[in-house]
Amino acid sequence: MTPTTEEIRAHDPTVPVPVAAAYLGITPQSVREGMKDGDLPIGIKRGNRFYIYPDRLIAYRCGDTANPETDKRAVVSFLQKLIEAVEGTP
């Protein structure tokens, strides 16, 4: 049975891999491999543990596939370029 969005939100602070898999309609192994490969931006992997955040899981299922880590790197890169431009200006 597929968990509801409310059931996913009730998992605090993280969602177990099998529950996330059922919510996405894929296997637990696919969740693990997708997270390892960076193709499934729903949480983080630390060692052998997977931490799946309810809000990211829900957002991903709703079509928001933005990776927050990629977004952070883009912001940092933009700010570095901005600082270099300002410092280079007399």
Backbone as CSV, one residue per row, in Angstrom:
resi,resn,N_x,N_y,N_z,CA_x,CA_y,CA_z,C_x,C_y,C_z
1,MET,0.837,-1.181,0.000,0.000,0.000,0.000,0.886,1.251,0.000
2,THR,0.546,2.219,-0.810,1.329,3.443,-0.924,1.004,4.377,0.236
3,PRO,2.043,4.834,0.950,1.799,5.784,2.041,1.261,7.108,1.494
4,THR,0.460,7.781,2.303,-0.053,9.094,1.915,0.980,10.166,2.256
5,THR,0.775,11.348,1.711,1.660,12.469,2.016,1.630,12.767,3.511
6,GLU,0.464,12.681,4.133,0.352,12.923,5.572,1.156,11.888,6.371
7,GLU,1.123,10.640,5.914,1.902,9.598,6.587,3.398,9.855,6.441
8,ILE,3.818,10.342,5.283,5.236,10.662,5.080,5.631,11.801,6.011
9,ARG,4.792,12.834,6.096,5.093,13.971,6.980,5.194,13.549,8.442
10,ALA,4.483,12.503,8.816,4.492,12.028,10.204,5.828,11.398,10.587
11,HIS,6.610,11.008,9.611,7.936,10.441,9.889,8.874,11.603,10.187
12,ASP,9.264,11.707,11.431,10.115,12.830,11.825,11.230,12.297,12.701
13,PRO,12.461,12.499,12.389,12.965,13.427,11.384,13.204,12.799,10.022
14,THR,13.255,11.456,9.930,13.538,10.852,8.618,12.562,9.725,8.301
15,VAL,12.482,9.421,7.012,11.597,8.369,6.500,12.428,7.115,6.248
16,PRO,11.987,5.946,6.714,12.718,4.710,6.424,12.744,4.424,4.914
17,VAL,13.809,3.818,4.463,13.973,3.513,3.034,12.781,2.731,2.478
18,PRO,12.305,1.664,3.129,11.177,0.922,2.549,9.906,1.770,2.388
19,VAL,9.679,2.692,3.323,8.500,3.563,3.244,8.664,4.544,2.084
20,ALA,9.859,5.122,1.947,10.130,6.040,0.832,9.963,5.309,-0.499
21,ALA,10.439,4.078,-0.563,10.324,3.291,-1.790,8.858,3.063,-2.152
22,ALA,8.048,2.707,-1.175,6.626,2.493,-1.427,5.955,3.782,-1.891
23,TYR,6.325,4.896,-1.291,5.768,6.204,-1.652,6.113,6.579,-3.093
24,LEU,7.333,6.231,-3.520,7.775,6.538,-4.887,7.405,5.460,-5.901
25,GLY,6.987,4.307,-5.414,6.629,3.218,-6.321,7.830,2.510,-6.919
26,ILE,8.933,2.478,-6.165,10.150,1.803,-6.615,10.642,0.883,-5.500
27,THR,11.691,0.134,-5.763,12.217,-0.786,-4.760,13.126,-0.046,-3.772
28,PRO,13.274,-0.591,-2.567,14.213,-0.001,-1.619,15.635,0.083,-2.190
29,GLN,16.040,-0.921,-2.956,17.370,-0.902,-3.564,17.505,0.257,-4.550
30,SER,16.443,0.545,-5.284,16.476,1.681,-6.214,16.617,2.999,-5.467
31,VAL,15.978,3.104,-4.306,16.119,4.309,-3.484,17.572,4.448,-3.047
32,ARG,18.140,3.368,-2.525,19.532,3.414,-2.046,20.497,3.785,-3.181
33,GLU,20.344,3.125,-4.315,21.253,3.392,-5.435,21.062,4.797,-5.987
34,GLY,19.810,5.247,-6.066,19.551,6.603,-6.545,20.159,7.656,-5.640
35,MET,20.108,7.413,-4.334,20.705,8.363,-3.393,22.231,8.308,-3.479
36,LYS,22.782,7.102,-3.592,24.242,6.964,-3.711,24.765,7.672,-4.943
37,ASP,24.035,7.541,-6.055,24.463,8.124,-7.331,24.162,9.615,-7.434
38,GLY,23.382,10.132,-6.479,23.017,11.538,-6.518,21.843,11.843,-7.440
39,ASP,21.175,10.799,-7.916,20.042,10.979,-8.822,18.718,11.162,-8.085
40,LEU,18.721,10.883,-6.800,17.501,10.953,-5.998,17.755,11.909,-4.819
41,PRO,17.489,13.204,-5.015,17.821,14.206,-3.999,16.774,14.312,-2.888
42,ILE,16.620,13.224,-2.144,15.588,13.204,-1.102,16.183,13.146,0.299
43,GLY,17.485,13.160,0.394,18.145,13.086,1.689,19.640,12.932,1.513
44,ILE,20.267,12.353,2.520,21.716,12.168,2.472,22.082,10.749,2.867
45,LYS,23.268,10.342,2.450,23.824,9.039,2.816,25.065,9.300,3.638
46,ARG,25.125,8.724,4.806,26.302,8.824,5.670,26.712,7.409,6.062
47,GLY,27.875,7.002,5.561,28.294,5.622,5.817,27.307,4.678,5.156
48,ASN,26.771,3.748,5.936,25.785,2.793,5.412,24.358,3.214,5.717
49,ARG,24.174,4.417,6.226,22.837,4.880,6.614,22.297,5.897,5.619
50,PHE,20.995,5.838,5.427,20.305,6.755,4.530,19.337,7.590,5.356
51,TYR,19.449,8.895,5.225,18.581,9.814,5.944,17.690,10.513,4.917
52,ILE,16.433,10.114,4.889,15.482,10.639,3.907,14.567,11.623,4.619
53,TYR,14.563,12.855,4.117,13.794,13.917,4.749,12.392,13.984,4.147
54,PRO,11.359,13.986,4.993,9.980,13.973,4.487,9.691,15.072,3.470
55,ASP,10.091,16.308,3.748,9.787,17.408,2.831,10.447,17.233,1.472
56,ARG,11.687,16.748,1.468,12.379,16.524,0.188,11.734,15.390,-0.598
57,LEU,11.319,14.347,0.117,10.676,13.200,-0.531,9.365,13.634,-1.181
58,ILE,8.566,14.397,-0.451,7.286,14.877,-0.977,7.524,15.796,-2.174
59,ALA,8.470,16.712,-2.046,8.776,17.637,-3.143,9.218,16.875,-4.388
60,TYR,10.061,15.853,-4.195,10.544,15.072,-5.331,9.376,14.382,-6.034
61,ARG,8.501,13.798,-5.266,7.357,13.093,-5.858,6.425,14.066,-6.593
62,CYS,6.389,15.306,-6.137,5.544,16.327,-6.777,6.225,16.965,-7.979
63,GLY,7.446,16.526,-8.292,8.117,17.011,-9.488,9.230,18.004,-9.249
64,ASP,9.488,18.370,-7.989,10.589,19.297,-7.690,11.852,18.464,-7.528
65,THR,12.673,18.417,-8.570,13.872,17.579,-8.539,15.134,18.372,-8.273
66,ALA,14.985,19.602,-7.799,16.166,20.427,-7.502,16.968,19.776,-6.384
67,ASN,18.261,19.794,-6.554,19.153,19.258,-5.534,19.679,20.427,-4.703
68,PRO,19.305,20.497,-3.413,19.734,21.626,-2.587,21.246,21.810,-2.548
69,GLU,22.015,20.739,-2.608,23.473,20.872,-2.573,23.978,21.553,-3.843
70,THR,23.397,21.208,-4.979,23.764,21.853,-6.232,23.389,23.322,-6.189
71,ASP,22.208,23.629,-5.651,21.766,25.014,-5.529,22.720,25.817,-4.654
72,LYS,23.189,25.238,-3.556,24.126,25.932,-2.668,25.432,26.236,-3.394
73,ARG,25.927,25.269,-4.147,27.181,25.482,-4.888,27.022,26.601,-5.911
74,ALA,25.873,26.675,-6.569,25.627,27.724,-7.549,25.614,29.093,-6.881
75,VAL,25.012,29.190,-5.707,24.970,30.459,-4.981,26.371,30.865,-4.538
76,VAL,27.129,29.924,-4.009,28.495,30.214,-3.560,29.349,30.676,-4.747
77,SER,29.228,30.002,-5.869,29.988,30.379,-7.060,29.617,31.790,-7.503
78,PHE,28.339,32.105,-7.512,27.899,33.446,-7.899,28.472,34.492,-6.949
79,LEU,28.418,34.235,-5.643,28.930,35.195,-4.669,30.441,35.372,-4.796
80,GLN,31.163,34.304,-5.071,32.610,34.416,-5.257,32.935,35.299,-6.464
81,LYS,32.200,35.108,-7.546,32.412,35.926,-8.739,32.063,37.385,-8.467
82,LEU,31.013,37.612,-7.707,30.612,38.962,-7.361,31.682,39.655,-6.518
83,ILE,32.227,38.938,-5.542,33.288,39.485,-4.696,34.518,39.811,-5.528
84,GLU,34.890,38.904,-6.418,36.042,39.151,-7.285,35.812,40.384,-8.163
85,ALA,34.612,40.548,-8.668,34.301,41.704,-9.515,34.378,42.989,-8.712
86,VAL,33.871,42.977,-7.496,33.890,44.175,-6.649,35.312,44.512,-6.223
87,GLU,36.062,43.504,-5.829,37.447,43.733,-5.398,38.331,44.196,-6.551
88,GLY,37.997,43.777,-7.743,38.788,44.161,-8.910,38.467,45.568,-9.390
89,THR,37.416,46.148,-8.857,37.008,47.499,-9.247,37.672,48.521,-8.314
90,PRO,38.353,49.543,-8.872,39.010,50.544,-8.011,38.025,51.413,-7.280
